Amino acid sequence: MSKNVRALAARCLYAVVDNGRSLSEELPKQQQLIESGKDKGLLQELCYGVLRYLPELEQHVRRFVKKPLTGKQRVFHFLMMVGIYQIKFTRIPDHAAVAETVAATAILKNKHLKGMVNAVLRSYQREPELENPESLPDPVRFNHPGWFINKIKAGYPEQWQQILQQNLERPPMWLRVNQQKTSVEDYLNLLAEQDIAVKQVAEFSQAILLEQAVDVTKLPNFAEGWVSVQDGAAQMAAPLLQAQTNDNVLDCCAAPGGKTCHILELCPEINAMTAIDVEQSRLVRVEENLARLGLQAKVIAGDAANPESWFDGNLFDRILLDAPCSGTGVIRKNPDIKWLRRATDIDALVILQQQIMNSIWQLLKPGGTMIYATCSILPEENKQQIAKFLASTADAQLESITVAGESDDWQILPGENSMDGFYYAKLSKKC
């Protein structure tokens, strides 16, 4: 099989957009067909880029293709978007982008479409701009599905355009130092020795933001567990939980284990650490992360909504509930979320979150603390969810979160202090 990167990108995009596959699952399958690290990176850039700007790129294709492609020809619709994306958004020379994209038609086994693909890309080169961008439908203008735009407008009437724009940006790279191995100060010195520039260190969590993303193999002592990659917003969870010596701690919906590990890094003297996730396959990542970092936890495949199947009767002092959510705060990192999620998914997620929260609350000791967290920015999954829980749970009270001047709960929006969108609420159980 030829390793034409554009052909692989078109196949990957077709699988995600038309067949509903996850980009995190489909992209590695296509990357396995490539040996060159540079080409693997290009394939990722093309897939992520097209998914970021999908409606805009489709609008360009529709300008020049009067009859939509269907059936087995549908993959060529994505191939043309791959070509236009290269011309519009990358530094690849136009002639190379066109030539390689046209050559992909042979790999995709439909040479008679070669002329059409070539003609569309040449036409785009001659007429690169859409007419009257301001008059375009919102999904095309802002490169998000209409239902999502409407929700963001309703939830954030003053900030909705800024949120949508941030979702189109590339995510920065944040590091979490394993303070059982080294100090943040010493690790900053190691980064400086490797000429890896640091943009900032978060005051509350000590998360390190790099100037530019680097391959993890270039991070000093990464394989030895000195450091992990984790967004700055996600690194707020463990400090907010404030696990103490001799605590019995639960990380609920824990995979891939970043927060589990962070809790242990900050307080290795806790009595017991339990990490559960409903999917056994996802717990492999939790075990791998624990092993690399030299940490230990009890890892259980279990349904958080039905704890009777795994709970041993010992109540927890502290619980981190990183609830299943829409992922609408991490679209920068996972642009396929925009096209895989549906408006109807949100209602189902809200019900699931309620079920899990009500079940897990029963496992918390009186006087204990639970952090409710999501990587969502939708109010119904966050502020509204907590308001309902407090109204229906007599022994629950909301504790203030005073990080960065916040109080009560804390909604972080995409791009705020260079972080992902994230939500935190700190609940205590009355004695």
Backbone torsions as a table, in degrees:
resi	resn	phi	psi	omega
1	MET	NA	133.3	179.2
2	SER	-68.9	154.1	-176.8
3	LYS	-104.5	32.2	176.6
4	ASN	-60.4	114.6	-173.1
5	VAL	-63.8	-35.2	-179.0
6	ARG	-66.5	-37.7	177.1
7	ALA	-64.6	-42.4	178.7
8	LEU	-64.7	-38.8	177.9
9	ALA	-63.1	-43.7	180.0
10	ALA	-61.8	-41.4	178.4
11	ARG	-64.6	-42.7	-179.7
12	CYS	-62.8	-46.3	-178.8
13	LEU	-65.2	-39.2	176.8
14	TYR	-60.7	-42.9	-180.0
15	ALA	-64.2	-38.6	-177.6
16	VAL	-75.1	-54.8	-170.9
17	VAL	-75.6	-45.2	-175.5
18	ASP	-88.8	-29.6	-176.3
19	ASN	-108.7	0.7	173.4
20	GLY	72.0	23.0	178.6
21	ARG	-80.3	151.8	176.9
22	SER	-77.1	136.5	178.2
23	LEU	-62.1	-35.6	-179.0
24	SER	-65.9	-21.9	176.8
25	GLU	-94.6	-39.0	-172.4
26	GLU	-79.5	-40.0	-177.4
27	LEU	-60.1	-46.9	178.9
28	PRO	-59.4	-32.5	177.2
29	LYS	-61.2	-42.9	-179.9
30	GLN	-73.8	-35.8	-180.0
31	GLN	-66.6	-26.7	178.4
32	GLN	-63.9	-20.7	-179.2
33	LEU	-82.7	-2.3	-176.3
34	ILE	-118.3	137.6	177.2
35	GLU	-92.8	-37.1	-175.3
36	SER	-71.3	128.4	176.0
37	GLY	-62.5	-35.9	179.3
38	LYS	-63.9	-41.7	179.3
39	ASP	-70.3	-34.2	174.8
40	LYS	-60.1	-42.4	178.8
41	GLY	-65.1	-39.1	178.9
42	LEU	-65.2	-41.4	179.0
43	LEU	-60.4	-43.3	178.2
44	GLN	-63.3	-44.1	179.6
45	GLU	-59.2	-43.7	-178.2
46	LEU	-66.5	-43.0	-177.9
47	CYS	-68.8	-47.5	179.3
48	TYR	-62.9	-42.3	-177.1
49	GLY	-64.1	-46.1	179.8
50	VAL	-63.3	-39.5	179.9
51	LEU	-68.1	-31.1	176.8
52	ARG	-65.7	-42.0	-172.1
53	TYR	-113.0	30.0	-172.9
54	LEU	-54.3	-52.5	-178.0
55	PRO	-62.5	-39.5	179.2
56	GLU	-64.0	-44.2	179.6
57	LEU	-67.1	-38.2	176.9
58	GLU	-63.9	-36.3	178.0
59	GLN	-62.9	-39.8	177.2
60	HIS	-63.8	-44.7	180.0
61	VAL	-60.9	-42.0	-178.3
62	ARG	-64.2	-25.2	177.8
63	ARG	-63.5	-31.5	-171.3
64	PHE	-114.1	-10.2	177.8
65	VAL	-118.4	107.7	-172.9
66	LYS	-76.9	-31.2	-179.1
67	LYS	-111.2	113.8	-177.1
68	PRO	-57.3	143.3	177.4
69	LEU	-80.3	139.9	-178.4
70	THR	-134.3	170.7	175.3
71	GLY	59.9	-135.3	-177.5
72	LYS	-67.3	-18.6	179.3
73	GLN	-82.0	-9.6	-173.3
74	ARG	-60.0	-33.6	-178.6
75	VAL	-60.2	-25.4	179.9
76	PHE	-74.7	-23.2	171.7
77	HIS	-60.1	-43.9	179.2
78	PHE	-72.0	-32.7	177.5
79	LEU	-62.3	-41.8	179.2
80	MET	-65.8	-36.6	176.0
81	MET	-66.4	-36.5	175.4
82	VAL	-60.1	-43.1	178.9
83	GLY	-63.4	-45.8	-179.0
84	ILE	-66.5	-39.0	178.4
85	TYR	-58.6	-43.4	179.7
86	GLN	-59.7	-44.5	-177.7
87	ILE	-66.8	-40.6	-172.6
88	LYS	-83.7	-36.4	-167.1
89	PHE	-119.4	-5.9	-177.3
90	THR	-119.4	170.7	178.2
91	ARG	-90.6	4.1	177.5
92	ILE	-62.2	129.4	178.2
93	PRO	-55.4	140.0	-176.3
94	ASP	-54.7	-42.1	-176.2
95	HIS	-64.6	-36.8	178.8
96	ALA	-71.1	-40.9	178.6
97	ALA	-61.0	-45.2	179.8
98	VAL	-65.8	-47.9	-175.9
99	ALA	-61.5	-46.6	-177.9
100	GLU	-69.3	-35.2	178.9
101	THR	-69.7	-42.6	177.1
102	VAL	-64.1	-39.7	179.2
103	ALA	-62.2	-26.8	-179.3
104	ALA	-65.9	-19.8	-179.9
105	THR	-62.6	-34.1	178.3
106	ALA	-68.7	-39.6	179.4
107	ILE	-65.0	-35.8	-179.9
108	LEU	-84.1	7.1	170.0
109	LYS	61.4	50.0	174.1
110	ASN	-157.3	69.7	-173.4
111	LYS	-63.7	-24.5	-176.9
112	HIS	-71.1	-11.0	174.2
113	LEU	-90.5	0.0	179.9
114	LYS	-56.5	-44.0	-178.8
115	GLY	-64.0	-40.2	-179.2
116	MET	-66.7	-44.8	179.5
117	VAL	-60.7	-45.1	178.9
118	ASN	-60.9	-43.6	-177.4
119	ALA	-65.6	-39.8	-179.8
120	VAL	-64.5	-44.8	-178.9
121	LEU	-67.6	-39.3	177.1
122	ARG	-65.1	-39.5	179.4
123	SER	-64.7	-38.8	178.3
124	TYR	-64.6	-39.3	178.3
125	GLN	-59.6	-36.0	-179.6
126	ARG	-77.4	-34.7	-177.3
127	GLU	-129.6	76.1	-172.4
128	PRO	-77.6	-17.5	-173.1
129	GLU	-104.1	142.5	172.1
130	LEU	-76.6	145.7	179.7
131	GLU	-77.2	139.8	175.1
132	ASN	46.4	65.4	-178.9
133	PRO	-53.5	-34.1	-178.2
134	GLU	-64.1	-24.1	-177.8
135	SER	-93.0	-0.2	-179.3
136	LEU	-70.3	152.6	174.6
137	PRO	-59.0	149.1	-177.2
138	ASP	-53.6	-42.0	179.7
139	PRO	-58.3	-35.6	178.8
140	VAL	-77.7	-43.6	-176.8
141	ARG	-64.5	-38.4	-174.2
142	PHE	-110.1	-1.7	175.8
143	ASN	57.5	45.1	174.4
144	HIS	-142.3	155.3	176.0
145	PRO	-66.4	148.9	-175.5
146	GLY	-58.7	-40.9	-178.1
147	TRP	-62.3	-37.6	-179.0
148	PHE	-70.0	-43.7	178.0
149	ILE	-56.8	-43.5	-179.0
150	ASN	-63.5	-39.3	178.3
151	LYS	-65.8	-41.4	-179.8
152	ILE	-68.9	-38.1	175.4
153	LYS	-59.7	-42.9	-178.0
154	ALA	-69.3	-39.7	-176.2
155	GLY	-80.1	-30.4	-174.4
156	TYR	-138.0	69.0	-173.9
157	PRO	-59.4	-25.4	-179.0
158	GLU	-93.7	-17.6	-170.5
159	GLN	-122.4	4.5	-169.3
160	TRP	-62.1	-39.9	-179.5
161	GLN	-67.5	-38.3	177.8
162	GLN	-63.0	-40.9	178.6
163	ILE	-62.9	-46.3	-179.5
164	LEU	-63.1	-38.3	178.8
165	GLN	-67.3	-41.2	178.6
166	GLN	-62.1	-33.6	179.7
167	ASN	-64.7	-18.7	179.6
168	LEU	-89.7	-7.5	-177.3
169	GLU	-82.7	156.2	173.1
170	ARG	-75.5	138.4	-178.9
171	PRO	-72.7	144.0	175.1
172	PRO	-77.0	174.4	-178.5
173	MET	-111.3	119.3	178.3
174	TRP	-108.2	146.3	177.8
175	LEU	-119.8	147.1	173.5
176	ARG	-118.4	118.7	-178.0
177	VAL	-81.9	130.9	175.5
178	ASN	-77.4	100.5	-173.1
179	GLN	-75.7	1.1	168.1
180	GLN	-83.0	-14.3	-179.0
181	LYS	-106.3	-36.9	-176.1
182	THR	-160.7	170.7	176.8
183	SER	-94.2	161.1	176.6
184	VAL	-61.1	-43.2	-179.7
185	GLU	-60.1	-44.6	179.6
186	ASP	-67.0	-36.3	-179.8
187	TYR	-70.7	-34.2	174.6
188	LEU	-60.0	-38.0	177.0
189	ASN	-64.7	-39.4	177.9
190	LEU	-64.3	-40.2	177.7
191	LEU	-63.4	-41.9	179.3
192	ALA	-62.2	-38.8	178.3
193	GLU	-63.3	-29.8	179.1
194	GLN	-92.2	8.1	-178.4
195	ASP	57.4	35.9	174.2
196	ILE	-98.6	111.1	-172.1
197	ALA	-78.3	138.7	179.3
198	VAL	-107.9	133.8	-179.9
199	LYS	-87.8	-43.9	179.8
200	GLN	-163.0	163.6	172.2
201	VAL	-122.2	123.1	-178.3
202	ALA	-65.3	132.0	-174.3
203	GLU	-64.9	-42.6	-173.7
204	PHE	-77.2	-48.4	-173.0
205	SER	-100.3	-13.6	-175.0
206	GLN	65.2	24.6	172.9
207	ALA	-67.2	143.1	-177.8
208	ILE	-106.5	124.3	177.0
209	LEU	-100.7	122.8	179.3
210	LEU	-84.0	152.4	174.9
211	GLU	-63.9	-41.5	-179.8
212	GLN	-139.6	149.3	176.6
213	ALA	-66.6	144.2	176.9
214	VAL	-133.0	159.2	174.9
215	ASP	-65.0	137.4	-176.3
216	VAL	-61.0	-25.8	179.7
217	THR	-66.2	-17.1	178.9
218	LYS	-90.8	-6.4	178.4
219	LEU	-78.4	129.6	-178.2
220	PRO	-55.9	126.3	174.4
221	ASN	57.1	33.0	177.4
222	PHE	-63.9	-47.6	-178.4
223	ALA	-62.3	-27.4	180.0
224	GLU	-84.4	1.6	174.3
225	GLY	85.5	20.0	-178.4
226	TRP	-79.0	-20.1	-173.6
227	VAL	-153.8	153.3	176.5
228	SER	-132.2	159.7	174.0
229	VAL	-96.6	121.9	179.9
230	GLN	-158.6	133.9	-178.0
231	ASP	-59.7	150.0	-178.5
232	GLY	-59.0	-35.2	179.5
233	ALA	-68.3	-41.8	179.6
234	ALA	-65.5	-27.2	179.8
235	GLN	-75.3	-2.9	175.6
236	MET	-78.9	-21.2	-171.4
237	ALA	-61.2	-52.5	-175.7
238	ALA	-63.6	-45.4	176.9
239	PRO	-62.0	-35.1	178.7
240	LEU	-69.3	-33.6	179.7
241	LEU	-68.1	-35.5	175.8
242	GLN	56.3	50.1	177.6
243	ALA	-59.5	139.8	-176.5
244	GLN	-117.2	161.8	175.2
245	THR	-51.1	134.9	177.6
246	ASN	75.8	4.1	176.0
247	ASP	-70.5	150.1	167.9
248	ASN	-101.7	114.4	-168.2
249	VAL	-117.7	140.4	176.2
250	LEU	-120.8	128.0	168.1
251	ASP	-106.0	111.4	-172.2
252	CYS	-99.2	132.6	-173.8
253	CYS	62.3	56.2	-162.9
254	ALA	-83.6	-26.3	-173.5
255	ALA	-59.2	141.5	5.6
256	PRO	-87.8	9.4	170.7
257	GLY	102.4	4.2	-178.3
258	GLY	-60.2	-43.0	-177.6
259	LYS	-74.9	-35.8	174.7
260	THR	-55.4	-49.4	-178.5
261	CYS	-64.3	-39.5	-178.6
262	HIS	-64.2	-41.3	177.5
263	ILE	-58.0	-45.0	-179.5
264	LEU	-68.8	-35.7	178.4
265	GLU	-63.8	-38.5	-177.4
266	LEU	-79.0	-29.5	-177.4
267	CYS	-145.1	77.6	-178.7
268	PRO	-68.6	-12.9	-176.5
269	GLU	-85.6	3.4	179.5
270	ILE	-60.0	151.1	-175.2
271	ASN	-64.6	-44.5	-178.1
272	ALA	-156.5	142.0	178.2
273	MET	-123.8	121.4	178.5
274	THR	-117.1	131.3	177.1
275	ALA	-121.0	123.9	178.7
276	ILE	-121.4	151.0	171.9
277	ASP	-152.4	147.5	-175.0
278	VAL	-72.8	-23.4	-176.9
279	GLU	-103.5	115.5	179.8
280	GLN	-57.6	-39.6	-176.8
281	SER	-62.8	-32.9	-178.4
282	ARG	-75.3	-21.8	179.9
283	LEU	-70.8	-16.6	175.1
284	VAL	-57.3	-42.1	178.7
285	ARG	-64.6	-37.3	178.5
286	VAL	-61.8	-46.7	179.5
287	GLU	-62.6	-41.4	-179.8
288	GLU	-63.5	-43.3	-179.8
289	ASN	-66.4	-42.2	177.0
290	LEU	-60.0	-44.0	-178.2
291	ALA	-64.4	-44.2	-178.2
292	ARG	-63.9	-35.1	-176.0
293	LEU	-89.9	-4.4	179.1
294	GLY	71.6	37.3	-177.1
295	LEU	-119.3	162.6	-178.6
296	GLN	-131.6	139.7	176.0
297	ALA	-153.7	158.1	173.4
298	LYS	-85.0	115.6	-174.6
299	VAL	-107.4	123.8	-173.2
300	ILE	-130.8	134.8	168.8
301	ALA	-83.3	112.4	-176.1
302	GLY	-157.9	152.7	180.0
303	ASP	-89.2	116.3	-177.8
304	ALA	-64.2	-26.0	179.7
305	ALA	-77.5	-15.4	-179.4
306	ASN	-134.5	72.0	-172.3
307	PRO	-70.1	-13.9	-177.3
308	GLU	-61.5	-19.6	-179.0
309	SER	-79.8	-14.7	-176.0
310	TRP	-137.4	-16.8	-175.8
311	PHE	-73.0	131.5	-175.6
312	ASP	-93.4	4.1	176.6
313	GLY	96.9	-11.7	178.7
314	ASN	-87.6	111.5	-177.4
315	LEU	-64.5	156.4	-176.8
316	PHE	-101.6	142.3	174.6
317	ASP	-77.1	-35.5	-177.9
318	ARG	-142.0	137.6	179.8
319	ILE	-130.4	130.1	169.8
320	LEU	-103.5	115.4	176.1
321	LEU	-107.8	94.3	175.4
322	ASP	-89.8	85.3	-164.2
323	ALA	-69.3	148.5	171.1
324	PRO	-56.6	134.0	-174.6
325	CYS	-149.4	-177.4	-177.5
326	SER	-72.6	-17.9	-178.0
327	GLY	70.4	17.9	-175.2
328	THR	-72.5	-6.1	175.0
329	GLY	-90.4	-10.1	-175.3
330	VAL	-119.6	30.9	179.3
331	ILE	-64.7	-31.6	175.7
332	ARG	-54.4	-40.4	-175.6
333	LYS	-86.0	-27.6	-175.6
334	ASN	-134.4	74.5	-174.2
335	PRO	-65.1	-16.4	178.1
336	ASP	-68.0	-20.0	178.2
337	ILE	-54.4	-37.7	-178.2
338	LYS	-59.1	-32.4	-172.4
339	TRP	-104.7	-15.0	178.1
340	LEU	-92.6	-29.8	179.0
341	ARG	-76.9	150.9	174.0
342	ARG	-127.0	156.9	-180.0
343	ALA	-58.4	-35.7	-178.7
344	THR	-67.9	-22.2	178.6
345	ASP	-62.9	-33.2	-172.4
346	ILE	-65.5	-43.3	179.4
347	ASP	-60.4	-41.7	179.9
348	ALA	-66.4	-39.1	178.4
349	LEU	-65.7	-40.5	179.0
350	VAL	-60.2	-41.9	178.7
351	ILE	-65.1	-43.5	179.3
352	LEU	-62.6	-42.7	178.6
353	GLN	-59.8	-41.5	178.5
354	GLN	-62.6	-43.5	-179.7
355	GLN	-62.0	-45.8	-178.9
356	ILE	-65.7	-45.1	-177.6
357	MET	-62.3	-43.0	-180.0
358	ASN	-65.4	-37.8	-179.3
359	SER	-72.1	-46.1	-175.5
360	ILE	-69.8	-30.6	179.4
361	TRP	-58.5	-31.5	-179.2
362	GLN	-68.3	-17.5	-177.8
363	LEU	-91.5	-1.8	-176.5
364	LEU	-93.7	134.0	177.7
365	LYS	-65.6	149.7	168.2
366	PRO	-57.5	133.3	-175.4
367	GLY	88.6	-5.2	-178.6
368	GLY	-81.3	171.9	-176.2
369	THR	-122.2	136.7	172.7
370	MET	-125.6	129.4	171.8
371	ILE	-98.6	121.3	172.8
372	TYR	-97.5	125.4	-176.3
373	ALA	-136.4	146.6	169.4
374	THR	-141.8	158.9	170.1
375	CYS	-101.2	44.2	179.3
376	SER	-116.2	158.8	172.9
377	ILE	-119.9	10.0	-178.4
378	LEU	-85.5	125.0	-175.8
379	PRO	-56.2	-34.4	-177.1
380	GLU	-67.6	-22.2	176.6
381	GLU	-90.0	-12.4	-169.9
382	ASN	-122.0	-96.3	-175.2
383	LYS	-57.3	-45.3	-179.1
384	GLN	-67.5	-35.6	178.9
385	GLN	-63.1	-45.9	-179.8
386	ILE	-66.1	-38.9	178.7
387	ALA	-60.8	-41.7	178.4
388	LYS	-65.0	-42.5	-178.1
389	PHE	-63.4	-44.7	179.9
390	LEU	-64.0	-36.4	-179.3
391	ALA	-68.2	-27.5	-175.2
392	SER	-106.1	-0.5	-175.0
393	THR	-125.9	103.1	-170.7
394	ALA	-66.0	-30.9	-175.9
395	ASP	-96.1	15.6	178.8
396	ALA	-106.2	138.3	173.0
397	GLN	-138.1	146.9	-177.8
398	LEU	-86.8	127.6	177.4
399	GLU	-97.3	149.1	-179.2
400	SER	-71.0	143.4	170.8
401	ILE	-114.4	113.6	-171.6
402	THR	-104.8	12.0	178.7
403	VAL	-64.9	135.5	176.4
404	ALA	53.6	34.7	175.9
405	GLY	80.2	3.4	-179.6
406	GLU	-77.1	160.0	172.8
407	SER	-141.5	164.6	-174.8
408	ASP	55.0	-127.4	178.5
409	ASP	-84.1	175.9	-172.8
410	TRP	-140.4	111.3	175.6
411	GLN	-103.8	114.9	174.7
412	ILE	-95.6	130.0	180.0
413	LEU	-96.0	153.9	-179.7
414	PRO	-54.6	130.5	178.6
415	GLY	88.0	-12.5	179.2
416	GLU	-65.6	118.2	-174.1
417	ASN	52.8	34.3	177.4
418	SER	66.8	17.3	-177.3
419	MET	-100.6	165.2	171.0
420	ASP	-69.7	165.0	170.6
421	GLY	-71.8	133.4	-175.8
422	PHE	-156.4	156.4	179.3
423	TYR	-133.4	139.2	176.6
424	TYR	-133.6	139.2	167.2
425	ALA	-136.0	135.8	-178.1
426	LYS	-109.3	117.6	-176.0
427	LEU	-115.0	139.8	173.7
428	SER	-118.6	152.1	-177.9
429	LYS	-101.9	121.2	-177.7
430	LYS	-64.5	141.5	178.6
431	CYS	-77.1	NA	NA
